[in-house]
Amino acid sequence: MKKAELVVIPIPGRGHLVSMVEFAKLLVARDPRLYVTILIMKLPFDTKVGAYTASLVASSSNRIKCIDLPINEKVYTETNPPVYMTSFVEDQKPHVKNAVTQLIQSRDGDDDDSPRLAGFVIDMFCTTMIDVANEFGIPTYVFFASGAGFLGLLLHLQHLRDNHNVKITEFENDPEAELVIPSFVDPVPSKVLPLSVLDKDGGRVMMNHAKRIRETKGIIVNTFIELESHAVNSLSNGDDEFPPVYPVGPILYLQSDESHVGSVNQIQSSDIIKWLDNQPPSSVVFVCFGSLGSFSKDQVKEIAYGLEQSGQRFIWSLRPPPPTDKMGLPSDYLDPTVVLPEGFLDRTAKIGKVIGWAPQVEILSHCATGGFVSHCGWNSTLESLWFGVPIATWPIFFEQQLNAFQMVKEFGCAVDMKLDYRREFNSDGDDQAVVSAREIDGGIKRVMDDDGDIRKRAKEISEQSKKTLVDGGTSFSTLDHLINDILKNVS
Ligand SMILES: O=c1ccn([C@@H]2O[C@H](COP(=O)(O)OP(=O)(O)O[C@H]3O[C@H](CO)[C@@H](O)[C@H](O)[C@H]3O)[C@@H](O)[C@H]2O)c(=O)[nH]1
């Protein structure tokens, strides 16, 4: 029996690393011939994955191993996230090369029983690692942590840029324009195109990733055919030159994650769940904006007033922005009253909880949770759909506007609270646009009061997302198919 080893390289962001690691776990659980080594790149600030990766390193086994690469203390001056990530990943190349060289040396070359290197599985933002895989003469697969719709958009725009000389940045000048993108059922308004794609520097980086994704041996996407059949079909259009697409999702981490809960008012995860236990079914709206979500003081006040006006029971994950002068992620408020309207916590004590980092999957899985005001990060979207909780959309950055658009228009399981909001700062570091309490109240009421199509559709997708992963489901068989293709690399 030939054994195959994969080297998995995620970027160290919560929304990417966790799904890639869970994917690696799924691979080794499915086939005893598979071995995985995960290389963890380290950023010099808290990326909300520390506890998760530490437990992974500790539980490393013979078939799944986690290696921490040396921490990179370099100070980067780029403020554009895609540009910054590219420089960071480029600097990691020597570490990856060393780790893989040692891995090969540690496997006894003459022993026919030891696993052979079958490929790299790299994050969608690590396409430069294809160069390293090429040096070792092994194929690369890319793991796309977002949806097939966005993947199709990137590839389409890159095709327009490279083959038709289209200037992507110019789409920003015409917000009313609508683009026909093969991976989207409905024409896409240019105002929901990701800023990271429209931006001159960020866009160049994203287009280069798209170009290099075409060089890989396969594209693994955290989606499932029942959810994004149109997008997946548009990517499998019979072009022999284009790598096969493997929709193997939804890949989620559904265990409780205590690692970050508790900083605001020392509220523990168990207190939050106990509180939810005492609320009526589907009565609580959960407000949370992912691992990177934070707002200015003015915006925080509007959210507070919006929640109060709605009169709805709520759990609100409220986190302060990182310092403006350096790269970092939102932390937790030691005392949230410094940003909240006076008396807010007292007035809402009976109906709401303001917390820091949330035990998101536990909240979404609780029967008292009836709606989710979300930034529409892809993992939050998949988690919400898994538990059948409808969303009120409030995208902030990256591809979130597109996800929100898809949720509202194509999947039919979300209300449009905001679709084209983009977080941009003025020279004082404040939000340029503030979403008003009235809009927030309205969005909350619409998602919570809906007892028709949207809630029904969310439940339907929830059932599909579970079925697709079990024997007989499409993502289950796609994973088998992918494993067979990987094993062929060493036979
Ligand atoms: O208080 C919190 C906040 C987040 N989470 C978890 O953190 C993850 C967040 O992932 P996601 O919803 O995808 O948001 P981001 O962290 O913002 O993810 C980045 O990566 C995603 C995948 O590429 C993109 O879709 C997003 O736009 C990008 O911001 C989810 O699993 C959440 O359950 C918590 O558990 N508690």
The ligand as a Tripos MOL2 file, in Angstrom:
@<TRIPOS>MOLECULE
LIG
   36    38     1     0     0
SMALL
NO_CHARGES

@<TRIPOS>ATOM
      1 O1        -16.2120   36.4390   18.1440 O.2       1 LIG1
      2 C1        -15.9560   35.5890   17.2900 C.ar      1 LIG1
      3 C2        -15.6470   35.9270   15.9590 C.ar      1 LIG1
      4 C3        -15.3880   34.9160   15.0610 C.ar      1 LIG1
      5 N1        -15.4180   33.6100   15.4620 N.ar      1 LIG1
      6 C4        -15.1100   32.5310   14.4890 C.3       1 LIG1
      7 O2        -14.0980   32.9730   13.6090 O.3       1 LIG1
      8 C5        -14.3760   32.5720   12.2860 C.3       1 LIG1
      9 C6        -14.4700   33.8150   11.4280 C.3       1 LIG1
     10 O3        -14.4000   33.4620   10.0790 O.3       1 LIG1
     11 P1        -15.1620   34.2940    8.9390 P.3       1 LIG1
     12 O4        -16.5850   34.3940    9.2310 O.co2     1 LIG1
     13 O5        -14.8140   33.6620    7.6340 O.co2     1 LIG1
     14 O6        -14.6090   35.7620    9.0480 O.3       1 LIG1
     15 P2        -13.1190   36.4010    9.0410 P.3       1 LIG1
     16 O7        -12.4170   36.0120   10.2390 O.co2     1 LIG1
     17 O8        -13.3550   37.8300    8.8170 O.co2     1 LIG1
     18 O9        -12.4600   35.7010    7.7390 O.3       1 LIG1
     19 C7        -11.6320   36.1300    6.6850 C.3       1 LIG1
     20 O10       -11.5040   34.9650    5.8610 O.3       1 LIG1
     21 C8        -12.7100   34.4860    5.2640 C.3       1 LIG1
     22 C9        -12.3740   33.2410    4.4480 C.3       1 LIG1
     23 O11       -11.5620   33.5720    3.3550 O.3       1 LIG1
     24 C10       -13.3330   35.5680    4.3870 C.3       1 LIG1
     25 O12       -14.5830   35.1060    3.9040 O.3       1 LIG1
     26 C11       -13.5160   36.8540    5.1970 C.3       1 LIG1
     27 O13       -14.0080   37.8640    4.3490 O.3       1 LIG1
     28 C12       -12.1890   37.2660    5.8150 C.3       1 LIG1
     29 O14       -12.3620   38.4510    6.5830 O.3       1 LIG1
     30 C13       -15.6790   31.7990   12.3050 C.3       1 LIG1
     31 O15       -15.3760   30.4370   12.3360 O.3       1 LIG1
     32 C14       -16.3240   32.2200   13.6180 C.3       1 LIG1
     33 O16       -17.1020   31.2020   14.2140 O.3       1 LIG1
     34 C15       -15.7190   33.2740   16.7460 C.ar      1 LIG1
     35 O17       -15.7550   32.0900   17.1070 O.2       1 LIG1
     36 N2        -15.9760   34.2840   17.6390 N.ar      1 LIG1
@<TRIPOS>BOND
     1     1     2 2
     2     2     3 ar
     3     2    36 ar
     4     3     4 ar
     5     4     5 ar
     6     5     6 1
     7     5    34 ar
     8     6     7 1
     9     6    32 1
    10     7     8 1
    11     8     9 1
    12     8    30 1
    13     9    10 1
    14    10    11 1
    15    11    12 2
    16    11    13 1
    17    11    14 1
    18    14    15 1
    19    15    16 2
    20    15    17 1
    21    15    18 1
    22    18    19 1
    23    19    20 1
    24    19    28 1
    25    20    21 1
    26    21    22 1
    27    21    24 1
    28    22    23 1
    29    24    25 1
    30    24    26 1
    31    26    27 1
    32    26    28 1
    33    28    29 1
    34    30    31 1
    35    30    32 1
    36    32    33 1
    37    34    35 2
    38    34    36 ar
@<TRIPOS>SUBSTRUCTURE
     1 LIG1         1 GROUP 0 **** ****
